[in-house]
Amino acid sequence: MREGNNRPMKPGYIETLPEETGLRATDESATPAANRHLWEITPIRDLLWVGGILFLLWFGYYLRGVFTPVLIAVLLAYLVNPLVRRAEAAWHIPRPVTISIVLLLSALMLGGLVTWLGPLLAEQVQSFAERVPGYLQSIAKQYHVTLGDFSEPLTTIATNLRDDPLSILKPIFSGTGQAFGVLGAVIGTTADVTLALVLIPIYFFFFAWHFDNALAHLKRYIPAGYRPRARHIVRRMDQAVSGFFRGRLTIALASAVLYSVGWALTGIRYWFILGLITGILTIIPYASLIGWPLAILLKYLDGFTSGAGAFDLMTVVVWPSVAYLVVQFIESWLLTPWVQSQSMEMNAVTVLIVVFIGGALGGFYGLLLAIPVAACIKILLQELVLPRLERNAAAWPPSF
């Protein structure tokens, strides 16, 4: 019984301080062990939860080709939901109308970009694939190295890119068409990508439409005593995850433009495709570093095969490096503080370790999701595990 409180305690409950947990915990010792189910024993229940989560992760990864459009649609619905919710609350616009406007504007912007920049991207990809054999032969001749005959396979790659540009996206959406049996096997890579691009807007429309209803439905399964604490934890996780994705996507788009412009000014032949790839890699921390040596290498190879003469340090190394470092400065000191105000609260070493682990476990998707998943795990540890360990340590009897 708490001091100063005459209310008797109910048997079978342990009273804890509200400031510690904000809820009451059931005392398992009140129920005889012979009458308890396995899932009513705390260690077994925790193991079942962990096992269930691991199974869902494995199952989703095993069928990642099928679930890729679903996950992309859920992520887009999650990112757009604040806008849809505000339009519904402030201007009384129905959710389907707002979602339809978002889809229409996105389709118009994407179509405009493809019409405007698609031919340039296809031209640079094809030109690069056709010039790689010449690059290799020039290097082999200059440094007396035998690299083998790469002309035939690289010519085949160039032909495939010219005839079927969507083939470069096959690793991302591979498996989606296979879920439809013979249809996916017959139609091939183009059908896989096209099917995914059709399914993502459909999934997105329905997920965004019922997003708030799904959240309200999930709240019913949270005990009333746990809801304030759960709401606090979910709010922290939402700030971390949404801040990461919205911020990194905005920064990636701006960085892609800046890298492309900078390397175009320095005379790199494949400035657009290199700037686009480097900007996309900005989503993954430290991954954009790969663009720096690639820019120098492409500038060197282009000047080497064109018979420019002696090696020019300023043209090959200094100016591409200056363009990269200027964009890095703008990204680190202007874009990131302005756009991504929410911090993951993780130092550089932790970020590197998390990114490496995510890449080893999940490939590209692991690299992309490693930081927000690690941030959510850290929040759960801070809110649920560490306070309990601290209380247990404080209650531990002193040593002799």
LOTORZA-73032 format. One record per residue (C-alpha): residue in three letters; x, y, z. Coordinates in steps of 0.1 Angstrom, whole numbers, padded with zeros to 4 digits, always signed. Layout:
BEGIN
AlaXYZ...
//
This chain:
BEGIN
Met+0000+0000+0000Arg+0014+0034-0009Glu+0020+0057+0021Gly-0008+0082+0025Asn-0032+0063+0004Asn-0059+0042+0022Arg-0071+0025-0009Pro-0065-0012-0006Met-0045-0029-0033Lys-0062-0055-0054Pro-0047-0089-0051Gly-0028-0101-0081Tyr-0014-0066-0090Ile+0019-0049-0082Glu+0015-0011-0079Thr+0043+0009-0096Leu+0049+0046-0097Pro+0031+0063-0126Glu+0062+0083-0134Glu+0082+0051-0139Thr+0059+0032-0162Gly+0025+0049-0164Leu+0006+0017-0162Arg+0000-0013-0139Ala+0016-0046-0144Thr+0000-0080-0137Asp+0017-0102-0111Glu+0021-0136-0127Ser+0026-0152-0093Ala-0012-0146-0086Thr-0020-0173-0110Pro-0009-0208-0102Ala+0018-0221-0126Ala-0003-0252-0135Asn-0032-0230-0146Arg-0012-0207-0168His-0008-0210-0206Leu+0026-0209-0221Trp+0021-0174-0235Glu+0012-0161-0200Ile+0048-0168-0188Thr+0068-0136-0195Pro+0100-0152-0209Ile+0081-0175-0232Arg+0058-0147-0243Asp+0089-0125-0251Leu+0105-0153-0271Leu+0073-0159-0290Trp+0071-0122-0299Val+0108-0121-0310Gly+0103-0154-0330Gly+0072-0140-0347Ile+0089-0108-0357Leu+0119-0126-0370Phe+0097-0150-0390Leu+0078-0121-0405Leu+0111-0104-0415Trp+0124-0136-0430Phe+0091-0142-0449Gly+0090-0107-0462Tyr+0127-0109-0474Tyr+0121-0143-0490Leu+0092-0129-0510Arg+0107-0094-0514Gly+0100-0094-0551Val+0063-0097-0544Phe+0063-0073-0515Thr+0085-0046-0530Pro+0056-0027-0546Val+0035-0031-0514Leu+0063-0017-0492Ile+0070+0012-0515Ala+0033+0020-0516Val+0030+0018-0478Leu+0060+0041-0474Leu+0046+0066-0498Ala+0012+0065-0481Tyr+0030+0071-0447Leu+0049+0101-0461Val+0019+0117-0478Asn-0006+0110-0449Pro+0001+0143-0430Leu-0008+0163-0462Val-0039+0142-0468Arg-0050+0145-0431Arg-0045+0183-0431Ala-0065+0188-0463Glu-0093+0167-0448Ala-0093+0186-0415Ala-0087+0222-0427Trp-0105+0223-0460His-0129+0193-0457Ile-0115+0177-0489Pro-0122+0140-0489Arg-0092+0118-0487Pro-0098+0101-0521Val-0098+0135-0538Thr-0066+0146-0522Ile-0049+0113-0530Ser-0061+0115-0566Ile-0047+0150-0570Val-0013+0138-0556Leu-0012+0109-0580Leu-0021+0132-0609Leu+0005+0158-0601Ser+0031+0131-0595Ala+0023+0115-0629Leu+0025+0148-0647Met+0059+0156-0630Leu+0073+0121-0637Gly+0061+0122-0673Gly+0076+0156-0678Leu+0110+0145-0664Val+0110+0114-0685Thr+0102+0133-0716Trp+0127+0160-0709Leu+0156+0140-0694Gly+0149+0105-0705Pro+0166+0108-0739Leu+0196+0124-0723Leu+0199+0096-0698Ala+0195+0069-0724Glu+0220+0085-0747Gln+0247+0088-0720Val+0241+0052-0708Gln+0244+0038-0743Ser+0274+0060-0751Phe+0292+0048-0719Ala+0285+0011-0727Glu+0298+0016-0762Arg+0330+0034-0751Val+0340+0010-0723Pro+0358-0014-0746Gly+0378+0015-0760Tyr+0387+0026-0724Leu+0399-0009-0715Gln+0419-0013-0747Ser+0436+0021-0742Ile+0445+0012-0706Ala+0458-0022-0716Lys+0479-0007-0743Gln+0493+0021-0721Tyr+0502-0001-0691His+0509-0033-0710Val+0481-0052-0692Thr+0461-0081-0706Leu+0424-0075-0698Gly+0409-0100-0723Asp+0383-0093-0749Phe+0354-0073-0734Ser+0341-0059-0766Glu+0315-0086-0773Pro+0298-0087-0739Leu+0298-0049-0735Thr+0284-0045-0770Thr+0256-0069-0760Ile+0250-0048-0729Ala+0248-0016-0750Thr+0224-0033-0774Asn+0202-0045-0746Leu+0201-0010-0731Arg+0191+0004-0765Asp+0164-0021-0772Asp+0151-0025-0736Pro+0161+0003-0713Leu+0140-0010-0684Ser+0162-0040-0681Ile+0185-0020-0658Leu+0157-0020-0633Lys+0152-0058-0632Pro+0172-0064-0600Ile+0148-0040-0581Phe+0116-0056-0592Ser+0127-0091-0600Gly+0101-0116-0588Thr+0071-0094-0591Gly+0061-0108-0624Gln+0070-0144-0613Ala+0041-0142-0588Phe+0018-0143-0618Gly+0032-0176-0631Val+0037-0181-0669Leu+0027-0145-0676Gly+0058-0131-0660Ala+0081-0157-0676Val+0068-0149-0711Ile+0066-0112-0710Gly+0100-0107-0693Thr+0117-0078-0676Thr+0097-0050-0691Ala+0065-0066-0678Asp+0080-0069-0643Val+0088-0033-0642Thr+0056-0021-0659Leu+0035-0043-0635Ala+0053-0028-0605Leu+0048+0007-0618Val+0011+0000-0622Leu+0006-0018-0589Ile+0024+0009-0568Pro-0001+0037-0575Ile-0031+0013-0570Tyr-0017+0001-0536Phe-0008+0037-0527Phe-0043+0049-0533Phe-0060+0024-0510Phe-0033+0025-0484Ala-0034+0063-0482Trp-0072+0062-0482His-0075+0039-0452Phe-0043+0049-0434Asp-0059+0067-0405Asn-0086+0041-0402Ala-0060+0013-0400Leu-0042+0033-0372Ala-0074+0037-0353His-0082+0000-0357Leu-0047-0009-0343Lys-0053+0012-0312Arg-0081-0011-0302Tyr-0057-0039-0295Ile-0035-0017-0272Pro-0047-0019-0235Ala-0060+0014-0222Gly-0033+0016-0195Tyr-0006+0013-0221Arg-0019+0038-0246Pro-0003+0070-0233Arg+0031+0053-0232Ala+0026+0037-0266Arg+0015+0070-0280His+0047+0087-0267Ile+0069+0059-0282Val+0052+0059-0316Arg+0054+0097-0318Arg+0091+0096-0313Met+0095+0068-0338Asp+0073+0087-0363Gln+0094+0118-0360Ala+0126+0099-0365Val+0114+0078-0395Ser+0095+0105-0413Gly+0122+0130-0407Phe+0148+0106-0422Phe+0128+0097-0454Arg+0114+0131-0461Gly+0146+0149-0454Arg+0169+0124-0473Leu+0146+0123-0504Thr+0146+0161-0506Ile+0183+0163-0501Ala+0189+0135-0527Leu+0169+0154-0553Ala+0187+0187-0547Ser+0221+0169-0546Ala+0214+0152-0579Val+0208+0185-0595Leu+0239+0201-0580Tyr+0262+0172-0588Ser+0250+0171-0624Val+0255+0209-0629Gly+0289+0208-0612Trp+0303+0180-0632Ala+0288+0194-0664Leu+0307+0226-0658Thr+0339+0206-0653Gly+0335+0188-0687Ile+0327+0153-0676Arg+0311+0135-0705Tyr+0286+0115-0684Trp+0277+0143-0661Phe+0240+0136-0659Ile+0240+0099-0652Leu+0269+0103-0627Gly+0251+0132-0609Leu+0219+0112-0608Ile+0235+0081-0593Thr+0255+0101-0568Gly+0224+0121-0557Ile+0204+0089-0552Leu+0232+0074-0532Thr+0229+0105-0509Ile+0199+0087-0493Ile+0223+0062-0478Pro+0248+0079-0455Tyr+0284+0081-0469Ala+0274+0062-0500Ser+0277+0093-0522Leu+0315+0092-0517Ile+0317+0067-0546Gly+0308+0095-0570Trp+0341+0114-0563Pro+0366+0088-0576Leu+0342+0078-0604Ala+0341+0114-0616Ile+0379+0116-0617Leu+0382+0082-0633Leu+0357+0090-0661Lys+0374+0123-0667Tyr+0408+0106-0670Leu+0395+0079-0693Asp+0378+0103-0715Gly+0409+0125-0719Phe+0431+0095-0723Thr+0412+0078-0751Ser+0406+0111-0769Gly+0444+0117-0773Ala+0445+0148-0751Gly+0482+0143-0745Ala+0499+0146-0711Phe+0481+0141-0678Asp+0466+0174-0667Leu+0462+0175-0629Met+0439+0205-0628Thr+0415+0191-0655Val+0414+0155-0644Val+0416+0157-0606Val+0412+0192-0592Trp+0381+0206-0609Pro+0360+0174-0606Ser+0371+0173-0569Val+0362+0209-0564Ala+0327+0203-0578Tyr+0322+0174-0555Leu+0334+0191-0524Val+0313+0222-0531Val+0282+0201-0533Gln+0292+0182-0502Phe+0296+0215-0483Ile+0262+0227-0495Glu+0246+0194-0485Ser+0263+0192-0450Trp+0260+0228-0439Leu+0229+0241-0457Leu+0206+0214-0469Thr+0208+0189-0441Pro+0203+0215-0412Trp+0175+0232-0432Val+0156+0202-0445Gln+0163+0174-0420Ser+0158+0190-0387Gln+0151+0156-0370Ser+0183+0139-0360Met+0188+0102-0357Glu+0208+0109-0325Met+0235+0085-0337Asn+0272+0092-0341Ala+0292+0086-0372Val+0307+0053-0361Thr+0273+0039-0352Val+0259+0050-0385Leu+0287+0033-0404Ile+0282+0000-0384Val+0245+0001-0389Val+0248+0007-0427Phe+0273-0021-0431Ile+0250-0045-0411Gly+0220-0035-0431Gly+0238-0039-0464Ala+0251-0074-0454Leu+0216-0086-0443Gly+0193-0069-0468Gly+0214-0056-0498Phe+0201-0023-0512Tyr+0169-0024-0490Gly+0190-0031-0460Leu+0212+0000-0467Leu+0181+0021-0472Leu+0162+0009-0441Ala+0192+0004-0417Ile+0192+0039-0403Pro+0154+0043-0395Val+0152+0008-0382Ala+0182+0014-0359Ala+0166+0046-0347Cys+0134+0028-0338Ile+0153+0001-0320Lys+0172+0028-0300Ile+0140+0045-0291Leu+0125+0012-0279Leu+0156+0005-0258Gln+0155+0040-0243Glu+0118+0038-0234Leu+0113+0001-0224Val+0146-0017-0217Leu+0170+0008-0202Pro+0146+0022-0175Arg+0139-0013-0163Leu+0176-0022-0161Glu+0182+0010-0142Arg+0155+0002-0117Asn+0168-0033-0113Ala+0203-0020-0107Ala+0191+0005-0081Ala+0171-0023-0063Trp+0200-0047-0063Pro+0214-0054-0028Pro+0248-0038-0021Ser+0278-0061-0023Phe+0297-0070+0008
//
